[in-house]
Amino acid sequence: MVDPGAGTGTGAGVGVRAGGRAAAGTAAWDDGLIARRAGERGGGSGDRAGSVAWAPGADGADAHEPDTLPPLGGSYGGPLRTRLDALHELVGLSRTRVDSEALAEAGRVLDEAAARQRLSSRHTVIAIAGATGSGKSTLFNAFAGVPVSETGLRRPTTSAPIALSWSEGAAGLLDRLAVPGRLRRRPLAGGAAHTELQGLVLIDLPDHDSAVTAHRDQVDRVLGLVDAVIWVVDPEKYADAALHERYLRPLAGHAEVTFVVLNQIDRLGTEAADLVLDDLRRLLDEDGVALGEHGEPGATVLAVSALTGDGVPELREMVGRFVQERTAPERRLAADVDAAAARLRPAYLADGRPGLDERARDAFTDRLAVAVGAQAAGEAAERVWRRGAIRACGTPWLRLYRWYERMRAHGSTDPHLASPVEDELTARQRVEQAVRIVADEASRGLPAPWAQAVREAAERGADGLPEALDELTVSIGDPAARPPRPAWWPAAVLAQAVMTLLQIFGALWLVGQIVGVVEPGLLPPVLVMLGGIIGGPLVEWACEGAVKGPARRYGQEAERRLREAAAACGRARVLDPVAAELMRYREVREQYATVTGTRPGTRIVGGTRVGTTRLGATRAGVRVR
């Protein structure tokens, strides 16, 4: 049963160990546990099924390494064994991600499971708890058949737990409960006459509302260790807020291992007793305690008078059937696992669909490509290719004019021709922004511990990423620095040279006619000059049209190479660690679903399971009012 006291169970140490690595401050990102688990499943699962290797040392200390958990085995089987194994795996996978305090209860449950399975499975330990004056000691004596526990008007009457065992072999269980030998009793005639109670170990607890703090501490400690509990209430204190708020409501999930007995009905009439019993059931229902009515699983509620014996035989018969089933330890432990899973729910379940889809990955690649200037580099490479073609194939007069314009613009002081001030983000800022956006995308919908782990993985990858991208750009080189020349460029250059020579030849021919060196004839030299003048631009225009396609492809190829290199660098440094964290979360999410008893594909709504049945399932907290 979940210990209502603040950490008073004997197994709280494992919970601290479960998160000890995170508390120690080791921030190294490591997925080695997944690989080790795969190795264990492949080679070491055979020894694990039927043995219990963990045991406390002589002084009660854990004999294992500080960061190990007790292996499970023994008599647990079926769904409970599967759930315990999953909880064991869940704690191991979550050590460096989830806060140690959140894992403490799960560690305590694993400790108690390992401790209980080493002890007698033939015995069922049931505690009788109640408030001052409720008559629990009188009921305890009624079970024994002889006065075993002291009763009277002095309060508190019971100052220490008293044990009543109907059979041998319960010494280990009583040692675990710290019941001294002088307070261990046997019923009348050794209990041989009550065969239905063979295997029962009954514990009479001090008052849970005792004025002595030590008494309340003992109640809290024992309630965290017993297999079941009989709550004894009286007509005056059955609605006591301390009982409902401190015990019944927190332990609502343990309804199947809970008996609620309204004692002292001899003080009431039949009608009044029925009214009080109905009101008690109403309060239990408000506490979330499922009631075992009409054959449904849940708490047993009945009225008795321990003083007159009225209803005691019925209670004894119910307890006898409960003991003979020998399922109380497993039912109580299943409820403990439910309670631990409920406390861990915020660490493993959240709204949304976490993960990185292709859209988010492509967007991250696009941002990195912008940061390294992939598009700008491709456009520059395309411009250089086209400029080289025009320069090589253009007319010399046009190249001379363009050179003059560049020299004129270079020496100008016109403010309108000055370069604009750079007001955009720097490359480093773009990289940081890209990492931040992809981390937010990946962590959206994750529980807080795993969202933080994803962000930390992305931040670790972002360290040094701008420098790595700079080195990558340098190693690839500037594609615009050395554009290739196609095979037809020399022919185009030769054609342009011929056109230029025609112009010069025609001009010289005309000059010769003017000075009288050549016979007059205006038409031939003019035609030669016009052919050169018209042919030169035509060659340049044809070359410019011919280089558009190759120049565009060259620029696109340069952009693609730079984009792919940046994407590979970002994937290795950021996306892969983030994907590993998401994979780890998916694995622990599957383990958590196994712990809660949820089948794959089953919806989880508000922490309750839809369409599943677990061992010792209760309806606590799920009932619609």
Legacy VTK file of the C-alpha trace (Angstrom):
# vtk DataFile Version 3.0
C-alpha trace
ASCII
DATASET POLYDATA
POINTS 625 float
0.000 0.000 0.000
1.227 3.527 -0.667
2.722 4.852 2.519
0.666 7.852 3.638
3.534 9.000 5.807
6.067 11.273 4.199
8.734 8.827 3.105
8.540 6.498 6.100
8.670 3.244 4.101
11.730 1.077 4.436
12.407 1.070 0.713
12.758 4.786 0.073
16.440 4.325 -0.678
15.942 2.855 -4.102
13.969 5.851 -5.201
16.942 8.052 -4.325
19.304 5.704 -6.111
17.038 5.706 -9.151
17.682 9.374 -9.708
21.081 9.585 -8.106
22.910 10.012 -11.357
20.903 13.021 -12.331
21.265 14.514 -8.868
25.021 14.055 -8.975
25.222 16.436 -11.882
26.482 14.133 -14.641
25.197 15.903 -17.720
26.788 13.554 -20.270
24.384 12.528 -22.992
24.420 8.744 -23.178
22.175 6.125 -24.727
24.270 3.207 -23.518
21.443 1.851 -21.398
19.377 1.072 -24.481
22.258 -0.913 -25.963
22.858 -2.717 -22.678
19.178 -3.559 -22.444
19.254 -5.020 -25.944
22.228 -7.177 -24.931
20.486 -8.329 -21.797
17.387 -9.341 -23.762
19.515 -11.298 -26.155
21.703 -13.171 -23.688
20.702 -12.737 -20.083
16.953 -13.113 -19.862
17.038 -16.758 -18.930
18.515 -16.327 -15.484
16.193 -13.512 -14.595
12.889 -15.317 -14.682
13.157 -17.493 -11.629
15.699 -16.120 -9.200
16.126 -13.210 -6.814
19.740 -12.087 -6.723
19.291 -8.933 -4.668
19.285 -9.132 -0.893
20.066 -6.666 1.883
23.254 -7.078 3.845
23.487 -8.066 7.465
22.861 -4.558 8.626
19.950 -4.043 6.230
21.968 -1.989 3.723
21.785 -2.616 0.040
24.548 -4.962 -1.043
24.397 -3.847 -4.693
26.027 -0.883 -6.374
24.391 2.438 -5.451
22.805 2.928 -8.874
21.360 -0.551 -9.402
17.826 -1.739 -8.794
16.760 -5.079 -7.294
16.018 -7.702 -9.933
12.547 -9.169 -9.837
11.530 -12.795 -9.662
10.034 -15.230 -7.215
6.317 -15.911 -7.129
5.093 -12.865 -9.068
3.799 -13.793 -12.477
1.425 -12.822 -15.220
0.451 -9.184 -15.675
1.962 -8.095 -12.359
5.389 -9.484 -13.220
5.229 -7.745 -16.608
4.277 -4.457 -14.986
7.036 -4.707 -12.378
9.623 -5.457 -15.052
8.369 -2.481 -17.043
8.560 -0.233 -13.970
12.112 -1.465 -13.356
13.044 -0.619 -16.963
11.221 2.697 -16.763
13.188 3.837 -13.723
16.461 2.786 -15.348
15.747 4.659 -18.570
14.601 7.772 -16.719
17.434 8.250 -14.241
19.122 11.122 -16.041
15.895 12.648 -17.369
13.339 12.595 -14.576
13.865 14.176 -11.177
14.913 11.707 -8.466
12.054 12.764 -6.208
9.544 11.791 -8.886
11.159 8.343 -9.135
11.368 7.822 -5.372
7.922 6.232 -5.040
8.569 3.892 -7.971
11.857 2.861 -6.365
10.091 2.216 -3.080
7.517 0.010 -4.810
10.298 -1.993 -6.460
12.033 -2.348 -3.101
8.872 -3.533 -1.401
8.106 -5.932 -4.238
11.552 -7.490 -3.945
11.322 -7.640 -0.145
7.812 -9.138 -0.085
8.521 -11.834 -2.664
11.363 -13.229 -0.559
8.978 -13.802 2.333
6.160 -16.281 2.833
3.551 -16.313 0.083
1.315 -18.563 2.234
0.574 -15.766 4.671
-1.564 -12.663 4.309
-0.758 -9.735 6.582
-3.809 -7.650 7.495
-3.657 -4.603 9.767
-6.555 -3.427 11.916
-6.476 0.380 12.001
-8.789 2.932 13.470
-9.242 6.016 15.565
-9.169 6.325 19.335
-12.090 4.509 20.933
-13.297 2.867 17.704
-13.043 -0.613 19.261
-10.381 -2.057 16.976
-8.618 -3.844 19.857
-11.939 -5.398 20.895
-12.422 -6.616 17.322
-8.849 -7.914 17.332
-9.602 -9.953 20.479
-12.818 -11.227 18.898
-10.775 -12.675 16.043
-8.334 -14.256 18.519
-11.000 -15.727 20.762
-9.067 -14.592 23.846
-8.065 -11.146 25.205
-4.797 -10.514 23.401
-4.791 -6.761 22.901
-5.489 -4.548 25.904
-8.809 -2.700 25.894
-10.156 -0.083 28.227
-11.049 3.522 28.774
-7.451 4.713 28.998
-6.350 6.453 25.784
-4.347 5.528 23.902
-4.747 1.868 24.847
-2.585 0.262 22.106
0.894 1.795 22.045
2.695 -0.644 19.721
1.676 -3.070 16.929
0.571 -6.477 18.227
0.660 -9.499 15.889
-1.669 -12.465 15.855
-0.641 -15.377 13.618
-2.786 -18.428 12.848
0.089 -20.545 11.477
3.856 -20.936 11.609
6.293 -19.385 9.169
5.403 -15.714 9.543
8.519 -14.696 11.478
10.105 -13.010 8.456
6.989 -10.986 7.764
6.822 -9.842 11.388
10.517 -8.968 11.377
9.854 -6.800 8.331
7.078 -5.050 10.253
9.426 -4.629 13.253
6.975 -6.358 15.612
9.025 -7.485 18.644
8.820 -11.107 19.824
7.051 -10.176 23.042
4.116 -8.771 21.039
3.613 -11.796 18.784
0.597 -13.883 19.764
-1.291 -17.026 18.719
-5.113 -17.358 18.824
-7.041 -19.663 21.123
-5.898 -23.319 20.741
-3.212 -22.171 18.319
-5.805 -21.326 15.678
-6.264 -24.944 14.610
-10.034 -24.696 14.965
-10.191 -21.865 12.393
-8.973 -23.521 9.208
-10.340 -20.692 7.086
-7.923 -18.298 8.817
-4.832 -20.429 8.325
-2.168 -18.129 6.870
-3.625 -14.972 8.403
-1.343 -12.580 10.248
-3.437 -9.921 11.973
-1.812 -6.706 13.249
-3.460 -4.458 15.848
-2.154 -0.928 15.226
-2.028 2.082 17.542
-4.616 4.821 17.013
-4.017 6.758 13.809
-5.232 9.935 15.578
-3.196 9.360 18.718
-1.827 12.399 20.509
1.540 10.594 20.598
3.438 11.314 17.388
5.366 8.029 17.590
2.091 6.106 17.439
1.019 7.847 14.236
4.440 7.216 12.726
4.105 3.504 13.477
0.692 3.413 11.810
2.049 5.105 8.685
5.050 2.766 8.543
3.065 -0.456 8.939
0.340 0.588 6.508
3.031 0.895 3.853
4.056 -2.762 4.379
0.941 -4.851 5.071
-1.034 -6.745 2.411
-4.473 -5.423 3.441
-6.125 -3.269 6.084
-9.335 -3.347 8.092
-10.424 0.185 8.921
-12.571 0.246 12.068
-14.850 3.267 12.484
-17.542 4.039 15.024
-20.836 5.930 14.706
-19.263 9.083 16.133
-16.022 9.334 14.072
-16.858 7.566 10.800
-16.882 10.943 9.013
-13.679 12.218 10.674
-11.806 14.423 8.189
-8.414 13.154 9.401
-9.361 9.578 8.485
-10.716 10.419 5.046
-8.162 13.048 3.981
-5.042 11.406 5.397
-5.761 7.748 4.684
-8.888 6.699 2.808
-8.661 9.230 -0.004
-4.921 8.760 -0.729
-5.361 4.975 -0.519
-8.488 4.889 -2.695
-6.687 2.820 -5.301
-6.193 0.030 -2.736
-9.924 -0.619 -2.438
-9.627 -4.343 -3.215
-7.406 -4.896 -0.184
-9.467 -2.687 2.111
-12.212 -3.573 4.606
-14.213 -0.776 6.224
-16.026 -1.942 9.363
-18.625 0.165 11.153
-18.217 -1.008 14.768
-20.401 -0.464 17.851
-23.715 -0.825 16.043
-25.064 -2.150 19.339
-25.271 1.519 20.345
-27.673 2.182 17.455
-31.025 0.905 16.462
-31.442 -1.111 13.291
-32.750 1.815 11.273
-30.100 4.208 12.581
-27.355 1.661 11.857
-28.564 1.376 8.254
-28.584 5.147 7.848
-25.044 5.479 9.234
-23.819 2.628 7.016
-25.354 4.253 3.934
-23.752 7.581 4.811
-20.400 5.826 5.268
-20.716 4.307 1.809
-21.512 7.758 0.415
-18.370 9.237 1.997
-16.245 6.391 0.678
-17.649 6.943 -2.781
-16.753 10.633 -2.546
-13.234 9.614 -1.499
-12.954 7.592 -4.713
-12.973 4.251 -2.893
-14.639 1.681 -5.137
-17.170 -0.405 -3.203
-17.317 -4.142 -3.758
-21.033 -4.347 -4.354
-23.008 -6.669 -6.653
-19.943 -8.823 -7.310
-17.780 -5.923 -8.453
-14.201 -5.572 -7.152
-13.695 -3.023 -4.430
-13.676 -2.397 -0.715
-15.813 -4.485 1.636
-18.101 -2.426 3.892
-20.140 -3.968 6.719
-21.430 -3.252 10.208
-20.452 -5.257 13.307
-20.446 -5.085 17.057
-17.195 -6.449 18.410
-18.585 -6.227 21.928
-21.709 -8.362 21.332
-20.325 -10.375 18.425
-23.017 -9.196 16.025
-21.632 -9.380 12.454
-18.246 -10.721 13.562
-18.816 -14.222 12.072
-19.652 -12.646 8.687
-16.493 -10.530 8.872
-14.432 -13.575 9.864
-15.864 -15.527 6.919
-15.080 -12.722 4.469
-11.541 -12.365 5.804
-11.112 -16.153 5.637
-12.072 -16.277 1.956
-9.803 -13.305 1.304
-6.864 -15.052 2.999
-7.415 -18.376 1.251
-7.336 -16.715 -2.154
-3.702 -15.771 -1.369
-3.795 -12.919 -3.867
-3.691 -10.028 -1.384
0.088 -9.359 -1.757
-0.238 -9.175 -5.532
-3.398 -7.055 -5.383
-1.846 -4.615 -2.943
1.347 -4.444 -5.025
-0.672 -3.885 -8.200
-2.374 -0.975 -6.448
1.041 0.337 -5.380
2.194 0.198 -9.001
-0.968 2.081 -10.019
-0.281 4.773 -7.438
3.369 5.090 -8.503
2.323 5.291 -12.163
-0.222 7.994 -11.344
2.483 10.063 -9.643
4.799 9.582 -12.619
2.143 10.459 -15.183
3.205 14.141 -15.611
6.727 12.916 -16.424
5.615 10.597 -19.239
2.296 11.800 -20.621
1.364 15.122 -22.145
-1.002 16.429 -24.762
0.111 16.691 -28.349
2.002 14.590 -30.887
5.714 15.002 -30.164
8.349 14.354 -32.765
10.032 15.789 -35.844
8.167 15.369 -39.116
9.638 15.861 -42.559
8.322 19.403 -42.689
10.270 20.386 -39.550
13.433 18.675 -40.821
13.186 20.375 -44.206
12.583 23.729 -42.541
15.697 23.228 -40.394
17.736 22.371 -43.502
16.419 25.462 -45.280
17.437 27.698 -42.372
20.929 26.234 -42.282
21.190 26.678 -46.048
20.291 30.352 -45.649
22.830 30.669 -42.832
25.672 29.362 -45.007
24.418 31.363 -47.985
23.729 28.395 -50.243
21.233 30.229 -52.414
23.422 33.311 -52.645
26.399 31.140 -53.572
24.398 29.429 -56.297
23.187 32.720 -57.703
26.720 34.103 -57.609
28.029 31.047 -59.444
25.331 31.470 -62.094
26.162 35.154 -62.536
29.887 34.449 -62.827
29.230 31.808 -65.474
27.071 34.161 -67.529
29.457 37.086 -67.044
32.355 34.964 -68.203
30.459 33.899 -71.302
29.525 37.474 -72.149
33.056 38.689 -71.498
34.541 35.975 -73.673
32.053 36.215 -76.495
31.091 39.892 -76.397
32.275 42.579 -78.816
35.432 44.411 -77.726
33.703 47.793 -77.995
30.922 46.727 -75.617
33.437 45.268 -73.168
35.359 48.546 -73.269
32.179 50.500 -72.531
31.281 48.251 -69.598
34.797 48.576 -68.196
34.427 52.350 -68.348
31.072 52.211 -66.520
32.562 50.036 -63.759
35.485 52.386 -63.284
33.146 55.346 -63.202
30.844 53.703 -60.615
33.810 52.611 -58.508
35.160 56.158 -58.219
31.770 57.817 -57.681
30.849 59.464 -54.370
27.116 59.445 -55.058
25.390 58.280 -51.821
22.663 56.573 -53.863
25.288 54.247 -55.316
26.737 53.288 -51.927
26.172 49.773 -50.582
23.179 49.520 -48.249
23.792 48.936 -44.553
23.448 45.226 -43.596
20.520 44.973 -41.240
19.774 41.246 -41.565
20.680 38.516 -39.118
24.240 37.292 -39.030
25.079 33.700 -39.950
25.600 32.737 -36.282
22.275 34.242 -35.303
20.567 32.361 -38.118
22.090 29.057 -36.952
21.052 29.682 -33.358
17.557 30.585 -34.476
17.319 27.423 -36.609
18.388 25.232 -33.677
15.997 26.954 -31.304
13.058 26.524 -33.681
13.742 22.837 -34.347
14.156 22.188 -30.608
10.808 23.846 -29.925
9.205 21.799 -32.691
10.627 18.541 -31.344
9.769 19.249 -27.708
6.225 20.459 -28.352
3.813 18.037 -26.709
6.477 16.340 -24.565
6.310 16.184 -20.762
8.528 18.749 -19.070
11.528 16.447 -18.253
11.730 15.083 -21.793
11.132 18.461 -23.411
14.056 19.790 -21.386
16.194 16.805 -22.435
15.402 17.459 -26.102
16.295 21.141 -25.779
19.546 20.317 -24.010
20.471 17.834 -26.745
19.824 20.499 -29.382
21.822 23.094 -27.431
24.787 20.738 -27.087
24.721 20.177 -30.828
24.479 23.915 -31.474
27.791 24.502 -29.680
30.369 24.826 -32.427
27.855 24.400 -35.254
28.479 27.882 -36.790
32.227 27.219 -36.809
31.680 23.779 -38.335
29.546 25.300 -41.072
32.218 27.926 -41.763
34.871 25.217 -42.117
32.522 23.290 -44.356
32.059 26.276 -46.633
35.818 26.794 -46.868
36.450 23.116 -47.627
33.893 23.112 -50.449
35.348 26.291 -51.891
33.740 29.162 -53.774
32.012 27.737 -56.875
32.057 31.219 -58.422
35.854 31.426 -58.272
36.583 28.916 -61.038
33.566 28.286 -63.298
34.199 25.714 -66.033
34.273 26.683 -69.703
32.151 24.717 -72.201
33.757 23.284 -75.310
32.023 25.690 -77.689
33.465 28.828 -76.092
36.635 28.903 -78.319
34.485 28.720 -81.456
32.347 31.595 -80.181
35.447 33.626 -79.376
36.850 32.923 -82.839
33.591 33.992 -84.456
33.592 37.222 -82.472
37.191 37.837 -83.473
36.257 37.336 -87.139
33.424 39.863 -86.759
35.836 42.351 -85.235
38.366 41.790 -88.013
35.659 42.356 -90.602
34.855 45.683 -89.035
38.516 46.690 -88.972
39.081 45.457 -92.533
36.053 47.343 -93.841
37.175 50.496 -92.063
40.681 50.234 -93.478
39.249 49.619 -96.960
37.253 52.842 -96.742
40.241 54.796 -95.497
42.306 53.433 -98.369
39.696 54.620 -100.841
39.655 58.045 -99.237
43.415 58.493 -99.466
43.442 57.033 -102.975
45.404 53.915 -102.232
42.512 51.626 -103.190
40.200 52.000 -106.143
36.932 53.707 -105.244
33.951 51.462 -104.529
31.802 52.363 -101.531
29.465 49.390 -101.407
31.897 46.486 -100.781
33.713 47.969 -97.719
30.428 49.174 -96.267
28.927 45.725 -96.593
32.017 44.192 -94.950
31.812 46.666 -92.060
28.064 46.154 -91.648
28.577 42.408 -91.576
31.109 42.774 -88.750
29.058 45.358 -86.881
25.869 43.304 -87.049
27.534 39.935 -86.657
29.366 40.861 -83.424
26.230 41.555 -81.332
24.505 38.580 -82.948
27.312 36.282 -81.785
27.189 37.828 -78.303
23.387 37.476 -78.135
23.547 33.866 -79.292
26.201 33.052 -76.696
24.252 34.763 -73.937
21.149 32.735 -74.786
23.151 29.533 -74.989
24.690 29.927 -71.524
21.428 30.549 -69.651
20.586 26.888 -69.163
24.104 25.659 -68.264
24.651 28.673 -65.994
21.397 27.993 -64.150
22.290 24.303 -63.743
25.769 25.204 -62.545
24.341 27.582 -59.932
21.765 25.017 -58.790
24.439 22.352 -58.447
26.608 24.691 -56.382
23.624 25.516 -54.157
22.731 21.807 -53.799
26.249 20.808 -52.736
26.425 23.519 -50.111
22.871 22.804 -48.897
23.518 19.066 -48.575
26.783 19.627 -46.748
25.099 22.016 -44.283
22.191 19.592 -43.836
24.563 16.699 -43.093
26.418 18.791 -40.520
23.176 19.916 -38.863
21.792 16.389 -38.883
24.869 14.921 -37.216
25.133 17.643 -34.582
21.480 18.482 -33.839
18.861 16.273 -35.479
20.435 12.904 -34.583
20.814 13.699 -30.834
17.276 15.107 -30.797
15.974 11.995 -32.575
17.784 9.817 -30.016
16.051 11.652 -27.170
12.705 11.222 -28.907
13.416 7.530 -29.400
14.250 7.187 -25.718
11.009 8.950 -24.843
9.030 6.631 -27.102
10.636 3.659 -25.385
9.878 4.912 -21.873
6.388 5.826 -23.051
5.867 2.211 -24.093
7.228 1.021 -20.760
4.923 3.418 -18.944
1.970 2.064 -20.922
2.955 -1.426 -19.769
3.224 -0.230 -16.167
-0.262 1.244 -16.301
-1.609 -1.882 -17.986
-2.556 -0.032 -21.163
-2.546 -2.115 -24.324
-0.799 -0.684 -27.410
-3.137 1.589 -29.255
-5.413 2.113 -26.274
-6.387 5.698 -25.637
-5.368 7.224 -22.351
-7.853 9.788 -21.189
-7.167 11.683 -18.002
-4.800 9.007 -16.750
-7.425 6.221 -16.753
-7.228 3.141 -18.917
-9.878 2.584 -21.532
-10.788 -0.991 -22.388
-8.180 -2.756 -20.232
-8.256 -4.944 -17.171
-5.429 -5.341 -14.702
-4.841 -7.656 -11.788
-6.623 -6.195 -8.797
-8.161 -3.399 -10.841
-10.272 -0.905 -8.953
-12.641 1.812 -10.017
-11.160 4.322 -7.617
-11.211 7.808 -8.936
-12.880 6.775 -12.216
-16.481 6.608 -11.066
-18.644 9.224 -12.729
-20.752 11.110 -10.268
LINES 1 626
625 0 1 2 3 4 5 6 7 8 9 10 11 12 13 14 15 16 17 18 19 20 21 22 23 24 25 26 27 28 29 30 31 32 33 34 35 36 37 38 39 40 41 42 43 44 45 46 47 48 49 50 51 52 53 54 55 56 57 58 59 60 61 62 63 64 65 66 67 68 69 70 71 72 73 74 75 76 77 78 79 80 81 82 83 84 85 86 87 88 89 90 91 92 93 94 95 96 97 98 99 100 101 102 103 104 105 106 107 108 109 110 111 112 113 114 115 116 117 118 119 120 121 122 123 124 125 126 127 128 129 130 131 132 133 134 135 136 137 138 139 140 141 142 143 144 145 146 147 148 149 150 151 152 153 154 155 156 157 158 159 160 161 162 163 164 165 166 167 168 169 170 171 172 173 174 175 176 177 178 179 180 181 182 183 184 185 186 187 188 189 190 191 192 193 194 195 196 197 198 199 200 201 202 203 204 205 206 207 208 209 210 211 212 213 214 215 216 217 218 219 220 221 222 223 224 225 226 227 228 229 230 231 232 233 234 235 236 237 238 239 240 241 242 243 244 245 246 247 248 249 250 251 252 253 254 255 256 257 258 259 260 261 262 263 264 265 266 267 268 269 270 271 272 273 274 275 276 277 278 279 280 281 282 283 284 285 286 287 288 289 290 291 292 293 294 295 296 297 298 299 300 301 302 303 304 305 306 307 308 309 310 311 312 313 314 315 316 317 318 319 320 321 322 323 324 325 326 327 328 329 330 331 332 333 334 335 336 337 338 339 340 341 342 343 344 345 346 347 348 349 350 351 352 353 354 355 356 357 358 359 360 361 362 363 364 365 366 367 368 369 370 371 372 373 374 375 376 377 378 379 380 381 382 383 384 385 386 387 388 389 390 391 392 393 394 395 396 397 398 399 400 401 402 403 404 405 406 407 408 409 410 411 412 413 414 415 416 417 418 419 420 421 422 423 424 425 426 427 428 429 430 431 432 433 434 435 436 437 438 439 440 441 442 443 444 445 446 447 448 449 450 451 452 453 454 455 456 457 458 459 460 461 462 463 464 465 466 467 468 469 470 471 472 473 474 475 476 477 478 479 480 481 482 483 484 485 486 487 488 489 490 491 492 493 494 495 496 497 498 499 500 501 502 503 504 505 506 507 508 509 510 511 512 513 514 515 516 517 518 519 520 521 522 523 524 525 526 527 528 529 530 531 532 533 534 535 536 537 538 539 540 541 542 543 544 545 546 547 548 549 550 551 552 553 554 555 556 557 558 559 560 561 562 563 564 565 566 567 568 569 570 571 572 573 574 575 576 577 578 579 580 581 582 583 584 585 586 587 588 589 590 591 592 593 594 595 596 597 598 599 600 601 602 603 604 605 606 607 608 609 610 611 612 613 614 615 616 617 618 619 620 621 622 623 624
